Amino acid sequence: MSPFAWNILLALIWIAVSGDLSASNLLVGFALGYLIIGLSLRRIPEVVAYLRRIPNLFGFSFYFLGALIRANLKVAWDVVTPTDYMRPAVIGFPMKAKTDVEIALLGNLISLTPGSLTLDISSDRAMIYVHLMYFSDMETELEQFRAFERRVLTVLR
């Protein structure tokens, strides 16, 4: 059984023992299960990879939340001010993501961020085309996408 499945099982056992079926109690059970797995099975390579993935997920969540807030503020500022700050552009970003899940998650997260929209994936699946409302310069935009993709891949790999 995978470490994630063990973690879910331990969280469900915690709910059964405590007798409280709530989201907060499930989260507590998940955290306790994570600690139990980390302390008891930390020498197994598959478990070590799982133990690294959860902190990466939290780090990415905070990173994405920050990017989401900044993009929302930028779009809101452009809406409420009389000056038009938009500089639309379509750029191609060479991806390191290879699997369907990696490409789909990257494309969807880009589209969720206000001011950017995933348009297409190249036929060889090496390039993703993105429409940007606020284009600054190519190197800055590519570096932002590289950082974004790097964080997505650390969660998935």
WOVENGI-V794692 format. One record per pair of residues at least 6 apart in sequence whose C-alpha atoms are under 6 Angstrom apart, sorted by sequence separation. I is the first residue (numbers start at 1). GAP is how many residues later the second one is. D is the distance in whole Angstrom. If there is no record, write none. Layout:
i->(I;I)
gap->(GAP;GAP)
d->(D;D)
This chain:
i->(15;42;97;111;121;111;121;120;120;119;107;119;118;117;117;11;14;116;116;115;11;115;11;11;10;7;7;95;94;95;94;93;93;92;92;91;91;90;90;72;89;71;89;3;88;68;88;87;88;86;87;88;86;87;57;56;53)
gap->(6;6;6;6;6;7;7;8;9;10;11;11;12;13;14;15;15;15;16;17;18;18;19;22;23;26;27;31;32;32;33;34;35;36;37;38;39;40;41;42;42;43;43;44;44;45;45;46;46;47;47;47;48;48;98;99;102)
d->(6;6;6;4;6;5;5;6;5;5;6;5;5;6;5;6;5;6;5;6;4;5;5;6;5;5;6;5;6;5;4;5;5;6;4;6;5;6;4;6;6;6;5;6;5;6;4;6;6;6;5;6;5;5;6;6;6)
